[in-house]
């Protein structure tokens, strides 16, 4: 990594959500910035920490997402907020989303995560969240640092861009 004194642009992302649809923005933004020679730090906390687990089983939740629409039969079907009340709907929307991702050739979260590690994105898992949810460090992918809010703040105060996702 380059020293911040050499005018290198820096970006930090706080990743707080662990669903399939919310996994894409931080990894796409992080890897794109890294490809543009931006020094990137991603801080995973609370449910976002799930994205660092070796074995992913990400799902989509329609709850609280009234803008969610899925292409079906040449149209776009809206998913009303009441849908999650029906058993199996989240599994159905997850399957639909995974099929759409595959059909459109979108990279998987595993691939984007691997790219982030290869591009030397600094990935920090929140120590407090690990302790809170009793997540074992060995359940996380390789290349992850452990740190807390102060670790992120050190990076954020020296960054040009700070995003909360």
CORGICOR-V118417 format. One record per residue. N is the residue number from 1. RES is the residue in three letters. SS is DSSP state (h for helix, s for strand, l for the rest). BURIAL is 1 if it has 24 or more other C-alpha atoms within 12 Angstrom, else 0. Layout:
n=N res=RES ss=SS burial=BURIAL
n=N res=RES ss=SS burial=BURIAL
This chain:
n=1 res=UNK ss=l burial=0
n=2 res=UNK ss=l burial=0
n=3 res=UNK ss=l burial=0
n=4 res=UNK ss=h burial=0
n=5 res=UNK ss=h burial=0
n=6 res=UNK ss=h burial=0
n=7 res=UNK ss=l burial=0
n=8 res=UNK ss=l burial=0
n=9 res=UNK ss=l burial=1
n=10 res=UNK ss=s burial=1
n=11 res=UNK ss=s burial=1
n=12 res=UNK ss=s burial=1
n=13 res=UNK ss=s burial=1
n=14 res=UNK ss=s burial=1
n=15 res=UNK ss=s burial=1
n=16 res=UNK ss=l burial=1
n=17 res=UNK ss=l burial=1
n=18 res=UNK ss=l burial=1
n=19 res=UNK ss=l burial=1
n=20 res=UNK ss=h burial=1
n=21 res=UNK ss=h burial=1
n=22 res=UNK ss=h burial=1
n=23 res=UNK ss=h burial=1
n=24 res=UNK ss=h burial=1
n=25 res=UNK ss=h burial=1
n=26 res=UNK ss=h burial=1
n=27 res=UNK ss=h burial=1
n=28 res=UNK ss=h burial=1
n=29 res=UNK ss=h burial=1
n=30 res=UNK ss=h burial=1
n=31 res=UNK ss=h burial=1
n=32 res=UNK ss=h burial=0
n=33 res=UNK ss=h burial=1
n=34 res=UNK ss=h burial=1
n=35 res=UNK ss=h burial=0
n=36 res=UNK ss=l burial=0
n=37 res=UNK ss=l burial=0
n=38 res=UNK ss=l burial=1
n=39 res=UNK ss=s burial=1
n=40 res=UNK ss=s burial=1
n=41 res=UNK ss=s burial=1
n=42 res=UNK ss=s burial=1
n=43 res=UNK ss=s burial=1
n=44 res=UNK ss=s burial=1
n=45 res=UNK ss=l burial=1
n=46 res=UNK ss=h burial=1
n=47 res=UNK ss=h burial=1
n=48 res=UNK ss=h burial=1
n=49 res=UNK ss=h burial=1
n=50 res=UNK ss=h burial=1
n=51 res=UNK ss=h burial=1
n=52 res=UNK ss=h burial=1
n=53 res=UNK ss=s burial=1
n=54 res=UNK ss=l burial=0
n=55 res=UNK ss=l burial=0
n=56 res=UNK ss=l burial=0
n=57 res=UNK ss=l burial=0
n=58 res=UNK ss=l burial=1
n=59 res=UNK ss=l burial=1
n=60 res=UNK ss=l burial=1
n=61 res=UNK ss=l burial=1
n=62 res=UNK ss=l burial=1
n=63 res=UNK ss=l burial=0
n=64 res=UNK ss=l burial=0
n=65 res=UNK ss=l burial=0
n=66 res=UNK ss=l burial=0
n=67 res=UNK ss=l burial=0
n=68 res=UNK ss=l burial=0
n=69 res=UNK ss=s burial=0
n=70 res=UNK ss=s burial=1
n=71 res=UNK ss=s burial=0
n=72 res=UNK ss=s burial=0
n=73 res=UNK ss=l burial=0
n=74 res=UNK ss=l burial=0
n=75 res=UNK ss=s burial=0
n=76 res=UNK ss=s burial=0
n=77 res=UNK ss=s burial=0
n=78 res=UNK ss=s burial=0
n=79 res=UNK ss=l burial=1
n=80 res=UNK ss=l burial=0
n=81 res=UNK ss=h burial=0
n=82 res=UNK ss=h burial=0
n=83 res=UNK ss=h burial=0
n=84 res=UNK ss=h burial=0
n=85 res=UNK ss=h burial=0
n=86 res=UNK ss=l burial=0
n=87 res=UNK ss=l burial=0
n=88 res=UNK ss=l burial=0
n=89 res=UNK ss=h burial=0
n=90 res=UNK ss=h burial=1
n=91 res=UNK ss=h burial=0
n=92 res=UNK ss=h burial=0
n=93 res=UNK ss=h burial=1
n=94 res=UNK ss=h burial=1
n=95 res=UNK ss=h burial=0
n=96 res=UNK ss=h burial=1
n=97 res=UNK ss=h burial=1
n=98 res=UNK ss=h burial=1
n=99 res=UNK ss=h burial=0
n=100 res=UNK ss=h burial=0
n=101 res=UNK ss=h burial=0
n=102 res=UNK ss=h burial=0
n=103 res=UNK ss=h burial=0
n=104 res=UNK ss=l burial=0
n=105 res=UNK ss=l burial=0
n=106 res=UNK ss=l burial=0
n=107 res=UNK ss=l burial=0
n=108 res=UNK ss=l burial=1
n=109 res=UNK ss=h burial=1
n=110 res=UNK ss=h burial=1
n=111 res=UNK ss=h burial=0
n=112 res=UNK ss=h burial=1
n=113 res=UNK ss=h burial=1
n=114 res=UNK ss=h burial=1
n=115 res=UNK ss=h burial=1
n=116 res=UNK ss=h burial=1
n=117 res=UNK ss=h burial=1
n=118 res=UNK ss=h burial=0
n=119 res=UNK ss=l burial=1
n=120 res=UNK ss=l burial=1
n=121 res=UNK ss=l burial=1
n=122 res=UNK ss=s burial=1
n=123 res=UNK ss=s burial=1
n=124 res=UNK ss=s burial=1
n=125 res=UNK ss=s burial=1
n=126 res=UNK ss=s burial=1
n=127 res=UNK ss=h burial=1
n=128 res=UNK ss=h burial=0
n=129 res=UNK ss=h burial=1
n=130 res=UNK ss=h burial=1
n=131 res=UNK ss=h burial=0
n=132 res=UNK ss=h burial=0
n=133 res=UNK ss=l burial=0
n=134 res=UNK ss=l burial=0
n=135 res=UNK ss=l burial=0
n=136 res=UNK ss=l burial=0
n=137 res=UNK ss=h burial=1
n=138 res=UNK ss=h burial=0
n=139 res=UNK ss=h burial=0
n=140 res=UNK ss=s burial=1
n=141 res=UNK ss=l burial=1
n=142 res=UNK ss=l burial=0
n=143 res=UNK ss=l burial=1
n=144 res=UNK ss=s burial=1
n=145 res=UNK ss=s burial=1
n=146 res=UNK ss=s burial=1
n=147 res=UNK ss=s burial=1
n=148 res=UNK ss=l burial=1
n=149 res=UNK ss=h burial=0
n=150 res=UNK ss=h burial=0
n=151 res=UNK ss=h burial=1
n=152 res=UNK ss=h burial=1
n=153 res=UNK ss=h burial=0
n=154 res=UNK ss=h burial=0
n=155 res=UNK ss=h burial=1
n=156 res=UNK ss=h burial=1
n=157 res=UNK ss=h burial=0
n=158 res=UNK ss=l burial=0
n=159 res=UNK ss=l burial=1
n=160 res=UNK ss=l burial=0
n=161 res=UNK ss=s burial=1
n=162 res=UNK ss=s burial=1
n=163 res=UNK ss=s burial=0
n=164 res=UNK ss=s burial=0
n=165 res=UNK ss=l burial=1
